Amino acid sequence: MVEKNVVIKNETGLHARPAASLVQFVKKFDESIEIIMDNKVADAKSIFNVMSLGISKGTEITVRVDGENEEKILDEVVNFINNLSD
């Protein structure tokens, strides 16, 4: 299991379209991918779970990946989040 902290740069945070884009992106991986904010853990493959965190711009989250290619996948997911746009 590996994890990395990320500060959300997207203007609208992880709401609506950006959250849906993230969920679509991570669904292609077999590994377990979670987003953690304020000790709340959400399955990154569930739009409901991601939206329930209410992540806004400037919020620091932790991305956690567990599985076979976890280091590579973690880098890809963090890069995707860093480049999200509305």
N, CA, C and O atoms as a MOPAC input file, in Angstrom:
PM7 MOZYME 1SCF
protein

 N      0.85000 1    -1.17700 1     0.00000 1
 C      0.00000 1     0.00000 1     0.00000 1
 C      0.89500 1     1.23900 1     0.00000 1
 O      1.84400 1     1.33500 1     0.77800 1
 N      0.57200 1     2.19400 1    -0.89400 1
 C      1.30600 1     3.45400 1    -0.96900 1
 C      0.30900 1     4.60100 1    -0.95100 1
 O     -0.84200 1     4.44300 1    -1.35800 1
 N      0.75900 1     5.75400 1    -0.47700 1
 C     -0.12600 1     6.91000 1    -0.46700 1
 C      0.66100 1     8.19100 1    -0.64000 1
 O      1.86200 1     8.24400 1    -0.37300 1
 N     -0.03300 1     9.22100 1    -1.09100 1
 C      0.59600 1    10.52200 1    -1.32100 1
 C     -0.43900 1    11.60600 1    -1.07200 1
 O     -1.61300 1    11.45100 1    -1.40900 1
 N      0.01500 1    12.71400 1    -0.47200 1
 C     -0.85500 1    13.86600 1    -0.25000 1
 C     -0.87700 1    14.74900 1    -1.49700 1
 O      0.13400 1    14.91300 1    -2.18000 1
 N     -2.05500 1    15.31200 1    -1.77500 1
 C     -2.25000 1    16.17200 1    -2.94100 1
 C     -3.12700 1    17.34400 1    -2.51500 1
 O     -4.11700 1    17.16100 1    -1.80600 1
 N     -2.75900 1    18.54800 1    -2.94900 1
 C     -3.60300 1    19.71700 1    -2.71800 1
 C     -4.40300 1    19.94800 1    -4.00100 1
 O     -3.83700 1    20.02800 1    -5.09200 1
 N     -5.71100 1    20.05400 1    -3.85700 1
 C     -6.59800 1    20.22000 1    -5.01300 1
 C     -6.44100 1    21.62500 1    -5.58800 1
 O     -6.62600 1    22.62300 1    -4.89100 1
 N     -6.09500 1    21.68200 1    -6.88100 1
 C     -5.86200 1    22.95300 1    -7.56400 1
 C     -7.06100 1    23.38100 1    -8.40600 1
 O     -7.21100 1    24.56200 1    -8.72100 1
 N     -7.90700 1    22.43200 1    -8.76700 1
 C     -9.05500 1    22.72300 1    -9.62900 1
 C    -10.00400 1    23.72600 1    -8.96000 1
 O    -10.30400 1    23.60100 1    -7.77200 1
 N    -10.46800 1    24.70600 1    -9.71500 1
 C    -11.31700 1    25.78000 1    -9.17900 1
 C    -12.55900 1    25.27300 1    -8.45200 1
 O    -12.94800 1    25.83200 1    -7.42700 1
 N    -13.18100 1    24.22200 1    -8.97200 1
 C    -14.40500 1    23.71800 1    -8.34800 1
 C    -14.16000 1    22.52600 1    -7.42300 1
 O    -15.10700 1    21.89200 1    -6.95600 1
 N    -12.89700 1    22.22700 1    -7.16300 1
 C    -12.58900 1    21.08600 1    -6.30900 1
 C    -12.92300 1    19.78200 1    -7.01800 1
 O    -12.80800 1    19.68700 1    -8.24000 1
 N    -13.33300 1    18.79100 1    -6.26000 1
 C    -13.73500 1    17.50300 1    -6.85400 1
 C    -15.24800 1    17.38500 1    -6.80200 1
 O    -15.78900 1    16.51400 1    -6.12100 1
 N    -15.91900 1    18.25400 1    -7.51500 1
 C    -17.37100 1    18.24900 1    -7.59100 1
 C    -17.79900 1    17.99400 1    -9.02800 1
 O    -17.08200 1    18.34200 1    -9.96600 1
 N    -18.94800 1    17.39800 1    -9.19400 1
 C    -19.59500 1    17.17700 1   -10.49000 1
 C    -18.64500 1    16.64900 1   -11.56400 1
 O    -18.17200 1    15.51600 1   -11.47300 1
 N    -18.36800 1    17.46000 1   -12.57000 1
 C    -17.59200 1    16.99800 1   -13.72800 1
 C    -16.18800 1    16.51100 1   -13.35400 1
 O    -15.80100 1    15.42700 1   -13.79000 1
 N    -15.40800 1    17.26500 1   -12.56400 1
 C    -14.07800 1    16.75200 1   -12.21300 1
 C    -14.12700 1    15.42900 1   -11.44200 1
 O    -13.28500 1    14.55700 1   -11.65300 1
 N    -15.10000 1    15.28200 1   -10.55900 1
 C    -15.23600 1    14.02500 1    -9.80600 1
 C    -15.58700 1    12.88100 1   -10.74900 1
 O    -15.04600 1    11.78300 1   -10.62400 1
 N    -16.48200 1    13.13300 1   -11.68200 1
 C    -16.87400 1    12.10100 1   -12.64500 1
 C    -15.67600 1    11.70100 1   -13.51500 1
 O    -15.49200 1    10.52200 1   -13.81700 1
 N    -14.86800 1    12.67900 1   -13.91500 1
 C    -13.67000 1    12.39300 1   -14.71300 1
 C    -12.69500 1    11.52200 1   -13.93500 1
 O    -12.12100 1    10.57700 1   -14.47700 1
 N    -12.51300 1    11.84600 1   -12.66200 1
 C    -11.60400 1    11.06800 1   -11.82700 1
 C    -12.09900 1     9.63400 1   -11.67700 1
 O    -11.32200 1     8.69000 1   -11.82000 1
 N    -13.37500 1     9.46700 1   -11.39200 1
 C    -13.95100 1     8.12600 1   -11.21900 1
 C    -13.77500 1     7.30600 1   -12.49800 1
 O    -13.38400 1     6.14100 1   -12.43800 1
 N    -14.06100 1     7.90600 1   -13.64900 1
 C    -13.88900 1     7.19900 1   -14.93100 1
 C    -12.42900 1     6.79400 1   -15.12000 1
 O    -12.14400 1     5.69100 1   -15.58600 1
 N    -11.51100 1     7.67800 1   -14.76200 1
 C    -10.08000 1     7.40500 1   -14.92700 1
 C     -9.63200 1     6.23500 1   -14.05800 1
 O     -8.94000 1     5.34400 1   -14.54900 1
 N    -10.00800 1     6.21600 1   -12.78600 1
 C     -9.51400 1     5.17400 1   -11.87000 1
 C    -10.20800 1     3.83000 1   -12.05600 1
 O     -9.67600 1     2.80200 1   -11.63800 1
 N    -11.38100 1     3.81900 1   -12.67100 1
 C    -12.09600 1     2.54900 1   -12.85800 1
 C    -11.34600 1     1.57700 1   -13.75200 1
 O    -11.60200 1     0.37400 1   -13.70600 1
 N    -10.42400 1     2.07900 1   -14.56500 1
 C     -9.69200 1     1.19200 1   -15.47800 1
 C     -8.61900 1     0.36500 1   -14.75800 1
 O     -8.06700 1    -0.57600 1   -15.32900 1
 N     -8.33100 1     0.72100 1   -13.51200 1
 C     -7.30500 1     0.00100 1   -12.75200 1
 C     -7.94000 1    -1.06400 1   -11.86600 1
 O     -9.03100 1    -0.87000 1   -11.32900 1
 N     -7.24100 1    -2.19500 1   -11.72100 1
 C     -7.72000 1    -3.26900 1   -10.84800 1
 C     -7.40800 1    -2.98400 1    -9.38200 1
 O     -8.07300 1    -3.50800 1    -8.48800 1
 N     -6.39400 1    -2.15200 1    -9.13800 1
 C     -5.96200 1    -1.85400 1    -7.77800 1
 C     -7.04900 1    -1.11900 1    -6.98800 1
 O     -7.92800 1    -0.47400 1    -7.55900 1
 N     -6.96300 1    -1.23300 1    -5.67000 1
 C     -7.85200 1    -0.49000 1    -4.78100 1
 C     -7.32300 1     0.94300 1    -4.69300 1
 O     -6.14600 1     1.15200 1    -4.39700 1
 N     -8.19100 1     1.93100 1    -4.94900 1
 C     -7.79200 1     3.33200 1    -4.91400 1
 C     -8.75900 1     4.07900 1    -4.00800 1
 O     -9.97300 1     4.05300 1    -4.21100 1
 N     -8.19800 1     4.74300 1    -3.00500 1
 C     -9.02200 1     5.46300 1    -2.03800 1
 C     -8.56900 1     6.91500 1    -1.93200 1
 O     -7.40700 1     7.24500 1    -2.16800 1
 N     -9.51800 1     7.76600 1    -1.57200 1
 C     -9.23300 1     9.16900 1    -1.28500 1
 C     -9.58900 1     9.39000 1     0.18100 1
 O    -10.66000 1     8.99700 1     0.64400 1
 N     -8.66900 1    10.02600 1     0.89800 1
 C     -8.87500 1    10.25900 1     2.32500 1
 C     -8.84300 1    11.76400 1     2.58800 1
 O     -7.93100 1    12.46500 1     2.15000 1
 N     -9.85100 1    12.24200 1     3.30800 1
 C     -9.91000 1    13.64600 1     3.71200 1
 C    -10.50700 1    13.70500 1     5.11500 1
 O    -11.57700 1    13.14900 1     5.36200 1
 N     -9.82600 1    14.36900 1     6.01600 1
 C    -10.30800 1    14.50100 1     7.40000 1
 C    -10.70600 1    13.15600 1     8.00900 1
 O    -11.76200 1    13.03700 1     8.63000 1
 N     -9.86100 1    12.15600 1     7.83000 1
 C    -10.08300 1    10.80400 1     8.36300 1
 C    -11.29300 1    10.09100 1     7.77000 1
 O    -11.70600 1     9.05400 1     8.28900 1
 N    -11.87300 1    10.62800 1     6.68900 1
 C    -12.95400 1     9.94700 1     5.97700 1
 C    -12.34400 1     9.29300 1     4.74900 1
 O    -11.61500 1     9.93600 1     3.99400 1
 N    -12.64200 1     8.01600 1     4.55000 1
 C    -12.08500 1     7.26700 1     3.43300 1
 C    -13.17400 1     7.00600 1     2.40800 1
 O    -14.26700 1     6.55000 1     2.74400 1
 N    -12.85500 1     7.30600 1     1.12800 1
 C    -13.81800 1     7.10200 1     0.05200 1
 C    -13.20100 1     6.24300 1    -1.04400 1
 O    -12.02600 1     6.39700 1    -1.37600 1
 N    -13.98700 1     5.35100 1    -1.59700 1
 C    -13.58000 1     4.55700 1    -2.74700 1
 C    -13.55600 1     5.48800 1    -3.95500 1
 O    -14.58900 1     6.04500 1    -4.32700 1
 N    -12.38800 1     5.66200 1    -4.57000 1
 C    -12.25300 1     6.58500 1    -5.70400 1
 C    -12.98500 1     6.09800 1    -6.94900 1
 O    -13.11300 1     6.84800 1    -7.91700 1
 N    -13.46600 1     4.86200 1    -6.94500 1
 C    -14.19200 1     4.32600 1    -8.08900 1
 C    -15.70000 1     4.54400 1    -7.96400 1
 O    -16.47100 1     4.10000 1    -8.81500 1
 N    -16.11200 1     5.23200 1    -6.89700 1
 C    -17.53000 1     5.49600 1    -6.64900 1
 C    -17.79300 1     6.99800 1    -6.66300 1
 O    -17.28600 1     7.72500 1    -5.80900 1
 N    -18.57800 1     7.46300 1    -7.62100 1
 C    -18.89200 1     8.88800 1    -7.70700 1
 C    -19.58100 1     9.35500 1    -6.42700 1
 O    -19.32200 1    10.46100 1    -5.95200 1
 N    -20.44500 1     8.53200 1    -5.87200 1
 C    -21.13300 1     8.88700 1    -4.63200 1
 C    -20.13200 1     9.09800 1    -3.49800 1
 O    -20.21600 1    10.08000 1    -2.76000 1
 N    -19.18500 1     8.16900 1    -3.36400 1
 C    -18.16600 1     8.27000 1    -2.30700 1
 C    -17.30900 1     9.52200 1    -2.47300 1
 O    -17.05900 1    10.23700 1    -1.50200 1
 N    -16.86200 1     9.78600 1    -3.68800 1
 C    -16.00900 1    10.95200 1    -3.94300 1
 C    -16.76700 1    12.24600 1    -3.65900 1
 O    -16.24300 1    13.14500 1    -3.00000 1
 N    -17.99800 1    12.34000 1    -4.15600 1
 C    -18.80000 1    13.55300 1    -3.96400 1
 C    -19.13200 1    13.77000 1    -2.48400 1
 O    -19.23600 1    14.91100 1    -2.03200 1
 N    -19.29700 1    12.69200 1    -1.74000 1
 C    -19.68100 1    12.81700 1    -0.32500 1
 C    -18.58900 1    13.47000 1     0.52800 1
 O    -18.87300 1    13.95600 1     1.62200 1
 N    -17.35300 1    13.48600 1     0.04400 1
 C    -16.27100 1    14.11500 1     0.79600 1
 C    -16.34800 1    15.64200 1     0.72100 1
 O    -15.82700 1    16.33000 1     1.59900 1
 N    -16.98700 1    16.17100 1    -0.31200 1
 C    -17.11000 1    17.63100 1    -0.44200 1
 C    -15.76300 1    18.31900 1    -0.56700 1
 O    -15.49900 1    19.29100 1     0.14000 1
 N    -14.91400 1    17.83600 1    -1.44600 1
 C    -13.54700 1    18.35100 1    -1.58700 1
 C    -13.54500 1    19.63800 1    -2.41200 1
 O    -13.99000 1    19.65100 1    -3.55900 1
 N    -13.04600 1    20.71100 1    -1.81900 1
 C    -12.99800 1    22.00100 1    -2.50900 1
 C    -11.55400 1    22.37800 1    -2.84400 1
 O    -10.60800 1    21.73400 1    -2.39200 1
 N    -11.40700 1    23.43300 1    -3.64400 1
 C    -10.08000 1    23.90500 1    -4.04100 1
 C     -9.26600 1    24.25100 1    -2.78900 1
 O     -9.77700 1    24.85100 1    -1.84400 1
 N     -7.99100 1    23.85900 1    -2.80800 1
 C     -7.09600 1    24.15200 1    -1.69600 1
 C     -7.08700 1    23.09800 1    -0.60900 1
 O     -6.27900 1    23.16300 1     0.31700 1
 N     -7.98600 1    22.12100 1    -0.71700 1
 C     -8.06400 1    21.04700 1     0.27400 1
 C     -6.94600 1    20.03600 1     0.02400 1
 O     -6.66200 1    19.67800 1    -1.11900 1
 N     -6.31700 1    19.58100 1     1.10900 1
 C     -5.31900 1    18.52500 1     0.98300 1
 C     -5.99300 1    17.18100 1     1.20900 1
 O     -6.66700 1    16.96200 1     2.21600 1
 N     -5.79500 1    16.29000 1     0.25200 1
 C     -6.33200 1    14.93500 1     0.35800 1
 C     -5.15700 1    13.95800 1     0.30400 1
 O     -4.04000 1    14.31700 1    -0.07000 1
 N     -5.43800 1    12.73300 1     0.68200 1
 C     -4.45700 1    11.65900 1     0.54500 1
 C     -5.02700 1    10.64900 1    -0.44100 1
 O     -6.17800 1    10.23000 1    -0.32400 1
 N     -4.20600 1    10.26700 1    -1.41000 1
 C     -4.58400 1     9.22200 1    -2.35800 1
 C     -3.83700 1     7.96700 1    -1.93900 1
 O     -2.61800 1     7.98000 1    -1.77000 1
 N     -4.58800 1     6.88100 1    -1.77400 1
 C     -3.99700 1     5.61100 1    -1.33700 1
 C     -4.28600 1     4.54400 1    -2.40100 1
 O     -5.41700 1     4.39200 1    -2.86300 1
 N     -3.23900 1     3.81700 1    -2.77200 1
 C     -3.37700 1     2.75300 1    -3.76500 1
 C     -2.81800 1     1.46600 1    -3.17000 1
 O     -1.75500 1     1.46500 1    -2.54900 1
 N     -3.54500 1     0.38100 1    -3.36600 1
 C     -3.11500 1    -0.92400 1    -2.88500 1
 C     -3.30000 1    -1.92800 1    -4.00700 1
 O     -4.40500 1    -2.11000 1    -4.51900 1
 N     -2.21200 1    -2.57500 1    -4.38400 1
 C     -2.32000 1    -3.57100 1    -5.44100 1
 C     -0.98600 1    -3.83200 1    -6.11300 1
 O      0.07000 1    -3.44000 1    -5.61700 1
 N     -1.05600 1    -4.50100 1    -7.24800 1
 C      0.13400 1    -4.98700 1    -7.93200 1
 C      1.06400 1    -3.86900 1    -8.41900 1
 O      2.26800 1    -3.92300 1    -8.17000 1
 N      0.53200 1    -2.87600 1    -9.09700 1
 C      1.34000 1    -1.79000 1    -9.66600 1
 C      1.10500 1    -0.48500 1    -8.92400 1
 O      0.97400 1     0.57100 1    -9.54300 1
 N      1.05000 1    -0.55400 1    -7.60700 1
 C      0.59600 1     0.58400 1    -6.81400 1
 C      1.42200 1     1.85500 1    -6.98900 1
 O      0.85400 1     2.94600 1    -7.04300 1
 N      2.74200 1     1.74500 1    -7.07900 1
 C      3.57900 1     2.94600 1    -7.23400 1
 C      3.25800 1     3.66800 1    -8.54100 1
 O      3.06500 1     4.88400 1    -8.55800 1
 N      3.20400 1     2.91200 1    -9.62800 1
 C      2.92500 1     3.47100 1   -10.95200 1
 C      1.52400 1     4.08700 1   -10.98700 1
 O      1.34100 1     5.19900 1   -11.48400 1
 N      0.55300 1     3.36900 1   -10.46500 1
 C     -0.84000 1     3.83300 1   -10.47000 1
 C     -0.97600 1     5.09200 1    -9.60800 1
 O     -1.66300 1     6.03700 1    -9.99900 1
 N     -0.33000 1     5.11000 1    -8.44600 1
 C     -0.38500 1     6.29000 1    -7.57900 1
 C      0.11700 1     7.52300 1    -8.33200 1
 O     -0.51600 1     8.57700 1    -8.28300 1
 N      1.23200 1     7.40000 1    -9.01700 1
 C      1.76400 1     8.52800 1    -9.78900 1
 C      0.78000 1     8.97500 1   -10.86400 1
 O      0.58800 1    10.17400 1   -11.06500 1
 N      0.16100 1     8.03400 1   -11.55000 1
 C     -0.79800 1     8.36900 1   -12.60600 1
 C     -2.03100 1     9.07700 1   -12.04300 1
 O     -2.50300 1    10.05300 1   -12.62700 1
 N     -2.55400 1     8.59700 1   -10.92000 1
 C     -3.74600 1     9.19200 1   -10.31500 1
 C     -3.43600 1    10.59800 1    -9.78500 1
 O     -4.22800 1    11.51900 1    -9.98300 1
 N     -2.30100 1    10.76600 1    -9.12200 1
 C     -1.90900 1    12.08600 1    -8.60100 1
 C     -1.72200 1    13.06000 1    -9.76200 1
 O     -2.16500 1    14.20600 1    -9.68900 1
 N     -1.07600 1    12.61600 1   -10.81800 1
 C     -0.88500 1    13.46300 1   -11.99600 1
 C     -2.23300 1    13.85700 1   -12.59700 1
 O     -2.42400 1    15.00600 1   -12.99300 1
 N     -3.15700 1    12.91700 1   -12.66500 1
 C     -4.49700 1    13.19600 1   -13.20500 1
 C     -5.20300 1    14.25300 1   -12.35400 1
 O     -5.78100 1    15.19800 1   -12.89200 1
 N     -5.15700 1    14.09600 1   -11.03700 1
 C     -5.79900 1    15.05500 1   -10.13000 1
 C     -5.17300 1    16.44200 1   -10.27600 1
 O     -5.88100 1    17.44900 1   -10.29200 1
 N     -3.84900 1    16.49000 1   -10.38200 1
 C     -3.15600 1    17.76800 1   -10.51600 1
 C     -3.50500 1    18.49800 1   -11.81000 1
 O     -3.37500 1    19.71900 1   -11.89100 1
 N     -3.94600 1    17.75500 1   -12.81200 1
 C     -4.25200 1    18.35700 1   -14.10700 1
 C     -5.74700 1    18.45100 1   -14.39900 1
 O     -6.14200 1    18.75400 1   -15.52500 1
 N     -6.57300 1    18.19400 1   -13.39700 1
 C     -8.02700 1    18.29500 1   -13.58800 1
 C     -8.43600 1    19.73100 1   -13.89000 1
 O     -7.87300 1    20.68300 1   -13.34900 1
 N     -9.42400 1    19.86500 1   -14.76400 1
 C    -10.00000 1    21.19700 1   -15.02000 1
 C    -11.51300 1    21.07200 1   -14.99700 1
 O    -12.06300 1    19.97200 1   -15.05200 1
 N    -12.17400 1    22.21700 1   -14.91500 1
 C    -13.63200 1    22.22200 1   -14.87900 1
 C    -14.14500 1    21.72800 1   -16.19100 1
 O    -15.35700 1    21.64700 1   -16.38900 1

